[in-house]
């Protein structure tokens, strides 16, 4: 199996561990299972462990996935997703950027404790971006 889905020991969130490179087809498959898991376990918080799963997607693939292939209405049942990546993995950054544009509460971390702390915060802080946020993110992605 390319991924494993289970409940956290504390019962507060689901954990998805991805074991291979991330592709659009893999994301569509595990998203179906995550949505079923959400309903079966009454959870809306998820921790995605991508430390062994760099993205094999191009920016065009990621855009297609977020804006055209995933059903946005179904994803409303997921309140927050913390994605943990390896320290030097920047291959998922554009996904975070695209999701922010849709108002999704998805953040990428390379620190396990910070990811889990953010995930179980009682309040979901409003993201405040500078006026140049989109330009800054785009320039960062090009570097």
C-alpha positions in Angstrom: 0.0 0.0 0.0 1.2 3.5 -0.9 -0.2 5.0 2.3 -1.6 4.1 5.7 -4.5 5.8 7.5 -5.1 5.6 11.2 -6.4 7.5 14.2 -3.9 9.3 16.5 -3.3 7.8 19.9 -5.0 10.8 21.5 -8.1 10.4 19.3 -8.0 14.1 18.2 -7.0 13.7 14.6 -6.4 11.2 11.7 -2.9 10.4 10.5 -2.1 9.7 6.9 1.4 8.3 6.2 2.4 8.4 2.6 5.2 6.0 1.6 5.9 6.8 -2.0 6.2 9.8 -4.3 3.1 11.9 -4.4 1.2 12.0 -7.7 -2.3 13.3 -8.6 -3.7 9.7 -8.8 -2.3 8.9 -5.4 -3.8 12.0 -3.8 -7.2 11.3 -5.4 -7.1 7.7 -4.0 -6.1 8.6 -0.5 -8.4 11.6 -0.4 -11.3 9.2 -1.0 -10.2 7.1 2.0 -9.6 10.2 4.1 -13.1 11.4 3.5 -14.5 8.0 4.4 -12.3 7.9 7.5 -13.6 11.4 8.4 -17.2 10.2 8.4 -16.5 6.9 10.1 -14.5 8.4 12.9 -16.0 11.9 13.3 -12.7 13.7 12.9 -12.0 16.9 10.9 -8.3 17.3 11.7 -5.6 15.5 9.8 -1.8 15.0 10.0 -0.2 14.0 6.7 3.3 12.6 7.1 5.0 13.2 3.8 8.6 12.8 5.1 9.1 9.8 2.7 6.9 11.2 0.0 8.3 14.0 -2.2 6.0 15.3 -4.8 6.4 14.0 -8.4 3.9 16.5 -9.6 4.7 19.5 -11.8 3.1 22.9 -10.9 0.6 22.3 -13.6 -0.3 18.9 -12.1 -0.8 20.5 -8.7 -3.0 23.2 -10.1 -5.1 20.7 -12.0 -5.5 18.6 -8.9 -6.5 21.4 -6.6 -8.8 23.3 -9.0 -10.2 20.6 -11.2 -9.9 17.1 -9.8 -10.7 17.3 -6.1 -14.3 17.9 -5.1 -14.2 21.1 -3.1 -17.6 20.5 -1.4 -16.5 17.2 0.0 -13.3 18.6 1.4 -15.3 21.0 3.6 -15.6 18.2 6.2 -11.8 18.5 6.8 -11.1 21.5 9.0 -7.3 21.5 9.1 -4.5 19.5 7.6 -0.9 19.7 8.9 1.6 18.3 6.3 5.0 17.2 7.7 7.8 17.1 5.1 11.5 16.5 5.2 13.5 19.6 6.1 14.8 20.3 2.6 11.6 19.2 0.7 10.1 22.2 -1.1 8.1 20.1 -3.6 4.8 20.6 -1.8 5.0 24.3 -1.3 2.8 25.2 -4.3 0.0 23.0 -3.0 0.0 25.0 0.2 -0.1 28.2 -1.8 -3.0 26.9 -4.0 -5.0 25.7 -1.0 -4.6 29.1 0.8 -6.1 30.7 -2.3 -9.2 28.6 -1.8 -9.4 29.3 1.9 -8.3 25.8 3.0 -6.5 25.6 6.3 -3.5 23.5 5.2 0.0 24.3 6.4 3.3 22.6 5.6 5.8 21.9 8.4 9.2 20.3 8.8 9.0 20.2 12.6 6.8 17.4 14.0 5.9 19.1 17.3 5.0 22.4 15.6 2.8 20.5 13.1 0.9 18.7 15.8 0.6 21.8 18.1 -0.9 23.8 15.2 -3.2 21.0 14.3 -4.9 20.7 17.7 -5.0 24.4 18.6 -8.5 25.3 19.9 -8.8 28.4 17.7 -7.9 28.4 14.0 -6.0 31.6 13.6 -6.9 33.7 10.7 -4.0 33.8 8.2 -2.7 37.3 7.8 -0.8 37.9 4.6 1.1 41.0 3.5 -0.3 42.9 0.4 2.5 41.3 -1.6 1.9 37.7 -0.4 1.1 36.1 -3.8 4.1 37.8 -5.4 6.4 36.8 -2.5 5.2 33.2 -2.6 5.7 33.0 -6.4 9.2 34.4 -6.1 10.0 31.9 -3.3 8.8 29.0 -5.5 11.0 30.1 -8.4 14.1 30.1 -6.1 
